[in-house]
Amino acid sequence: MDKIRIGVIGVGRIGKIHVDNLRKLQQAEVVAISDLYANAELVEWAQERDIPIVTADSNAIIHHPDIDAIFICSSTDSHVPLIESAARSGKHIFCEKPISMDIRQTEEALEEVRRAGVKLQVGFNRRFDHNFRRVREHVESGAIGDVHLIKITSRDPSPPPESYIAVSGGIFMDMMIHDFDMARYLSGSEVEEVFAYGGVLVDPVFAKYEDVDTAVVTLRFANGALGVIDCSRQAAYGYDQRVEAFGNLGAASADNDHANTVALSTSEGVHGDKPLHFFLERYNEAYVLETQQFVDSVLSGNSVPVNGEDGWQAERIARAAKLSLRERRIVKLSELDIAGSIHAGCEGR
């Protein structure tokens, strides 16, 4: 195989980004898209990109004999049945995060992937950010010595609409789940304990859904390191994404990306541009790279860079954080283990 034929399920904002990124790759061809709200406008959009199949029926894509891989970019509640159906149909799978909001359902989906022997990559795009990846390389090389602390700041420029808050799964599963994955990625270790503080400081609408808009989570890793994540749904100055890994020999940190690095210095002060507006601008390159690496993994037969085990682990941390916030206590991830849970051998390669 020198090219893979791909179907995309869910063609909202993120689905369209993946389609356009896939079209940049010579080794990939998007041949079909599916969306519950497929209409004349979507058909026209697809025609402009030479995509021949547009349907509201995801099964038509999953069971299409000429499609090799499926990108699942639909709502979270649809991920598990789509993963299971695609796996049974022998399709390789790229799925946006989270796999689900229920650990048991995620485990069942990953077991189906394992049985089918297909690849599953989870959309933790921040691992492919050039800055964060460089911090990880410094940790892996031993440049900072033994890791003692991981610090992550994650703040959105503005809160989402109420319609999104109502179905998001909460700040830990929706927003901070990226940071939980990043904590594992940077530390090179699994999280063992979680403690969460949270408050409604931005908009009272979050309380309506038993959610918070501002949170701090502390982590204890298996290798003894500690982690701190602070998260907010609103930063007045824009999208704030920073990380630091601190060890006994030094530290590696990554600051925000800006449109430029020019600083204007006058008698009135020093001024520069705010960080790039939001995740589409900040992580544009990362979205391209994660897509490229998925395609490369399918064609080469190598393991995907972010697998189902990674998705499952991040979900466990998110669930532990939610439990910690509700019960105001440290939660050990071992408390969440379920008999028959998956393990590293069932990660979806």
C-alpha positions in Angstrom: 0.0 0.0 0.0 1.4 3.4 -1.0 -1.6 5.5 -0.3 -4.5 5.1 2.2 -8.1 6.0 1.4 -9.8 7.8 4.3 -13.4 8.5 5.4 -14.1 11.3 7.9 -17.1 11.1 10.2 -18.2 14.4 11.7 -17.4 17.4 9.6 -17.7 20.3 11.9 -14.8 22.6 12.7 -12.2 20.0 13.7 -13.4 17.5 11.0 -12.8 20.1 8.3 -9.4 20.8 9.6 -8.4 17.2 9.4 -9.8 16.9 5.9 -7.8 19.9 4.7 -4.6 18.6 6.4 -5.1 15.1 4.9 -5.4 16.7 1.4 -1.9 18.1 1.8 -0.4 14.5 2.1 0.5 12.6 -1.1 0.1 9.3 0.8 -3.6 10.0 1.8 -6.8 10.5 -0.1 -10.1 11.6 1.5 -12.8 9.8 -0.5 -15.8 10.2 1.8 -17.3 12.3 4.5 -20.2 11.8 6.8 -22.1 14.2 9.0 -25.6 14.0 10.6 -26.3 17.5 9.2 -25.1 16.8 5.6 -26.7 19.4 3.4 -26.2 21.2 0.1 -23.6 23.5 1.6 -21.5 20.5 2.8 -21.8 18.9 -0.6 -20.5 22.0 -2.2 -17.6 22.2 0.3 -16.8 18.5 -0.5 -17.0 19.1 -4.3 -14.5 21.9 -4.0 -12.1 19.4 -2.5 -12.8 16.6 -5.0 -14.4 14.4 -2.3 -16.9 12.2 -4.1 -19.0 10.7 -1.3 -21.1 12.9 1.1 -23.6 11.1 3.4 -25.4 11.4 6.6 -25.0 7.7 7.2 -21.7 6.9 8.9 -22.2 3.2 8.3 -21.9 3.8 4.6 -18.3 5.0 5.2 -17.4 2.4 7.8 -18.4 -0.5 5.7 -17.2 0.9 2.3 -14.9 -1.7 0.9 -12.4 0.8 -0.6 -11.8 2.8 2.6 -8.8 1.9 4.7 -9.1 4.3 7.7 -11.7 6.3 9.5 -11.3 9.7 11.2 -13.8 10.1 14.0 -14.5 13.8 14.6 -18.1 13.5 15.7 -19.5 14.2 19.2 -17.9 12.3 22.1 -21.0 10.2 22.8 -20.7 8.7 19.3 -17.0 7.7 19.6 -17.3 4.2 21.2 -19.9 2.8 18.8 -18.1 4.2 15.8 -14.7 2.8 17.0 -16.2 -0.6 17.6 -18.0 -0.7 14.3 -14.9 0.6 12.4 -12.6 -2.0 14.1 -15.0 -4.8 13.3 -14.9 -3.6 9.7 -11.1 -3.8 9.7 -10.5 0.0 9.4 -7.7 1.8 11.1 -9.0 4.6 13.3 -8.1 8.1 14.3 -10.4 9.4 17.0 -10.6 12.8 18.6 -10.3 13.0 22.4 -11.7 11.8 24.7 -12.5 8.3 23.5 -15.5 8.5 25.9 -16.6 9.9 29.2 -16.9 6.4 30.8 -13.8 4.4 31.5 -15.6 1.0 31.1 -17.0 2.0 27.7 -13.5 3.1 26.7 -12.1 -0.2 27.8 -14.7 -2.1 25.8 -13.8 0.0 22.7 -10.1 -0.7 23.1 -10.7 -4.4 23.5 -12.6 -4.4 20.2 -9.6 -2.6 18.6 -7.2 -5.2 20.0 -9.3 -8.1 18.7 -9.5 -6.6 15.3 -5.8 -5.9 15.1 -6.2 -2.4 13.7 -4.5 0.8 14.7 -6.1 3.5 16.9 -4.6 6.9 17.3 -6.1 9.4 19.8 -6.1 13.2 19.0 -3.9 14.6 21.6 -2.4 17.1 19.2 -0.3 19.0 21.8 2.2 16.2 21.8 3.1 17.3 18.3 3.7 21.0 19.2 7.3 22.0 18.4 7.8 23.6 21.7 6.4 20.9 23.9 8.1 18.2 21.9 11.4 20.0 22.5 10.8 20.0 26.3 10.1 16.3 26.2 13.4 15.7 24.3 15.3 17.5 27.0 13.7 15.3 29.6 14.4 12.1 27.6 18.0 13.0 27.0 18.6 13.5 30.7 19.6 17.2 30.2 17.6 18.2 33.3 18.4 15.1 35.3 15.7 13.4 37.4 12.4 15.0 36.9 11.1 16.6 40.2 8.3 18.9 39.0 6.0 19.3 36.0 4.1 22.6 35.7 1.4 23.2 33.1 -0.7 26.3 32.5 -3.7 26.0 30.3 -6.1 29.0 29.9 -8.6 29.7 27.1 -9.3 33.2 25.8 -13.0 32.9 26.5 -15.5 30.4 27.8 -17.6 28.2 25.5 -21.3 28.8 25.0 -23.8 27.2 27.4 -24.9 24.7 24.8 -21.4 23.3 24.7 -20.9 23.4 28.5 -24.1 21.3 28.9 -22.6 18.4 27.0 -18.8 18.9 27.5 -18.3 16.5 30.3 -16.8 19.2 32.5 -13.5 21.0 32.6 -11.4 17.9 33.5 -12.7 15.7 30.7 -13.1 18.4 28.1 -10.3 20.9 28.6 -7.8 19.7 31.1 -7.6 16.2 29.6 -5.1 17.6 27.2 -3.0 18.7 30.1 -3.3 15.3 31.8 -1.9 13.7 28.7 0.8 16.3 28.5 1.8 15.6 32.2 2.3 11.9 31.3 4.1 12.8 28.1 6.6 15.3 29.7 7.2 13.3 32.9 7.6 9.9 31.2 5.7 8.4 34.2 2.2 7.4 35.1 0.1 9.4 37.5 -0.7 7.7 40.8 -2.5 10.3 42.9 -4.7 13.3 42.1 -6.0 16.2 44.1 -8.2 19.0 42.6 -9.4 22.4 43.6 -12.0 24.2 41.6 -14.3 27.3 41.5 -16.8 29.2 39.5 -15.0 32.5 39.0 -15.7 33.3 35.3 -19.4 32.6 34.7 -22.1 31.3 37.0 -23.5 29.2 34.2 -20.9 26.6 34.9 -22.4 25.9 38.4 -25.7 25.1 36.6 -24.0 22.0 35.2 -22.1 21.1 38.4 -18.9 22.2 36.6 -16.1 24.7 37.4 -14.4 27.2 35.2 -11.1 27.6 37.2 -9.2 24.7 38.6 -5.8 23.6 40.0 -4.8 20.0 40.0 -1.8 18.4 41.8 -0.4 15.1 40.7 2.0 12.5 42.1 3.8 10.4 39.5 5.0 6.8 39.9 8.6 8.0 39.6 8.1 10.3 42.6 7.8 13.5 40.6 5.1 16.0 41.4 2.9 17.9 39.0 0.8 21.1 39.1 -1.8 22.1 36.4 -3.7 25.4 36.5 -6.6 25.8 34.2 -9.0 28.6 33.4 -11.8 29.1 30.9 -11.0 32.7 30.4 -7.7 34.7 30.1 -8.2 38.3 29.2 -4.9 38.4 27.3 -5.6 35.4 25.1 -4.7 31.7 24.8 -2.2 30.8 27.5 -0.3 27.5 27.0 3.0 27.1 28.9 4.9 24.1 30.4 7.9 23.5 32.5 9.9 20.4 33.5 12.2 20.9 36.4 14.8 18.4 37.5 17.9 18.1 39.7 20.2 19.3 36.9 18.1 22.0 35.5 14.8 22.9 33.8 13.2 23.1 30.4 10.3 25.3 29.7 8.1 26.4 26.8 6.3 29.8 26.6 3.4 30.9 24.5 3.6 31.3 20.7 3.1 34.8 19.4 2.4 36.2 15.9 5.9 37.8 16.2 8.5 38.4 18.9 8.8 42.2 18.4 8.8 44.3 21.5 8.1 48.0 21.3 9.9 49.9 24.1 8.9 53.5 24.8 8.8 55.9 27.8 5.3 54.5 28.4 6.4 50.9 28.7 7.3 47.7 26.8 4.6 46.3 24.5 4.3 43.2 22.4 1.6 41.1 20.7 -0.7 38.9 22.7 -0.4 35.1 22.3 -1.9 33.5 19.3 -5.7 33.7 19.5 -6.8 30.1 20.2 -6.0 26.5 19.6 -6.5 26.5 15.8 -3.8 29.1 15.5 -1.6 27.9 18.3 -1.6 24.2 17.3 -2.0 24.5 13.5 1.4 22.8 12.8 0.7 20.1 15.5 -2.6 19.1 13.8 -0.7 18.6 10.5 2.0 16.5 12.1 -0.4 14.3 14.0 -2.2 13.6 10.8 1.0 12.9 8.9 2.2 10.5 11.6 -1.1 8.5 11.7 -0.8 8.1 7.9 2.8 7.1 8.2 2.0 4.5 10.9 -0.7 2.9 8.8 1.5 2.7 5.7 4.6 1.5 7.5 3.0 -0.8 10.0 4.7 0.9 12.9 2.9 1.9 16.1 0.9 5.1 16.3 2.5 7.8 18.4 -0.6 8.3 20.7 -2.5 5.1 21.2 -5.7 4.0 23.0 -3.8 3.3 26.2 -2.8 7.0 26.3 -6.5 8.0 25.8 -7.5 5.7 28.6 -4.9 6.9 31.0 -5.9 10.6 30.5 -9.6 9.7 31.1 -8.7 8.0 34.4 -6.8 11.1 35.6 -9.8 13.3 34.6 -12.2 11.0 36.4 -10.0 11.0 39.5 -9.8 14.8 39.4 -13.6 15.1 39.3 -13.9 12.7 42.2 -11.3 14.6 44.2 -13.1 17.9 43.6 -16.4 16.4 44.7 -15.1 14.6 47.8 -12.3 17.1 48.7 -9.6 14.5 49.0 -6.6 12.9 47.3 -7.7 10.2 44.9 -5.5 7.3 44.0 -6.0 6.1 40.4 -5.9 2.5 41.7 -9.3 3.3 43.2 -10.7 3.5 39.7 -9.4 0.2 38.5 -12.1 -2.2 37.3 -11.8 -6.0 37.1 -10.8 -6.9 33.7 -9.4 -3.5 32.8 -7.2 -3.1 29.8 -3.5 -3.0 30.0 -0.6 -2.0 27.7 -1.2 -5.0 25.5 -4.5 -3.7 24.4 -3.5 -0.2 23.4 -4.5 -0.2 19.7 -0.9 -0.2 18.5 
